[in-house]
Amino acid sequence: MSRSVAVVGGGVIGTAIAWQAARRGWRVRLHDPHFASGASWVAGGMLAPLSEGWPGEQDVLALGVASLDRWSDFGGTLESETGLELFTSSSSLTVALDSADAEDLRTIAEWVGEQGREMRVLNRAEVRELEPSLGRAVRLGLLAESERAVDNRLLVEALRRTAVTAGVEFADGPVHDLGALDADQVVLAAGTSSPKLWPGLPVRPVKGEILRLRTRPGATPPPGRTIRGTVHGRPSYLVPRADGIVVGATQYEAADTQVTVAGIRDLVADAEALMPAIGEYELHEATAGLRPATPDNLPLIGRLSEKVIVATGHGRNGILLTPVTADAVVALLEGSDLEDTRAADPGRFAGS
Ligand code: GLY
C-alpha cells in the first residue's frame, strides 16, 4: 500500500509539493475550494533573491539562492512536460534614480559579493545601452544575470497539468479541520488562511496591488529584463511578459483584496518614472492579493506535529521559493530534512 498525503492549499507551493510527492509514489489529494486563486495568481513572477538582498538578511538570501539554483531544472522539467514557455526574462536590472538609491545599490552589490554571488554595477550609459526604454533620470544600475522571471499564471497551469499526470487527485471541498483529513500525512500550504487551520501560526496578510499591461500596435516594446527601482520611497518593478508587462506592487498591512484608486495612481506614476513609454500600453487588469508574511521574512517550512508539515509564510517570494520548498517537504515526508530550509523551521517561533 502506498502512503497517503493530503495537501491543503492549491497555490504554487501546495501544487508543487503535491506533484513532487506523487512522483515519489505518494497517494496525494490536493484540497482547495478555489484552486490557485490567491497570491500565486496575482504574483509578478520575479526570481530575485540577490536584488532583494540586504545586509543582515543572510538566511533570507541563502534560502532564495538555494531555490534560484533549482529553478532551471524545475522550470525546465515543467516546460518539457507541458510544452508551456514559463520563463519571461533571463536577468534583472535594478536602477537608481537618485544618489541615495545609488548608494543602496552599491551596498547590495558589495554585500551580495561577500556572500559569494556576483552582481554588476552599471553606469548610466551602460544601463541605457542595455535598456533604451528606461527614463533619463536613471543614474546607476545593478545587474543580476542569474535572476530570471516566470509567468506565474502559466506556472500555475503547468503545475496543475503535471500534478494531474502524476496522479494527484483534486478536491474542491473546504477544509475546516486538519485532524479530519483521511491521510497518513498532512501538508498545510494554505497561505494566509493557514492560521485558521493551525491557530497561533505567525502568518499575516500583506496586501499587494498589481497591474497587467498589454502592448498595443506601435507601442515601445517591453524591456528585455525585469526592471526594479525605488520611486518616492516605494519599490516598483516591471516584469516582462510575452504580451506586455506586469507592474508591481503596492504593499500594505491589510487583509482586503480591493484595488484602490490610490494604488493604481502610485503604480502607474512609479512605473512611468522607470519607463516613460508605459502610458502607451493597454491597462488590461488590476488585481490585489494577500502575501502570507511572517515576522522575520523567512517562510515556515517544517514539522508542526508527527502528522502535519507546514509550508507557508513565503511573503513576497512564493514563486521564487517553490522548488526548494517542494524539495524540503518531500524530504520531511520521507523522514529526513533539507539543510537549505533549516532556518525556516517553524520551531523558531514559540506557539507554532
Ligand atoms: N514578489 C513581489 C511582490 O510581492 O511584490
Residues whose N, C-alpha, C, O or C-beta is under 5 A from the ligand:
A	BS01	LIG	G208 G248 A249 R316 N317
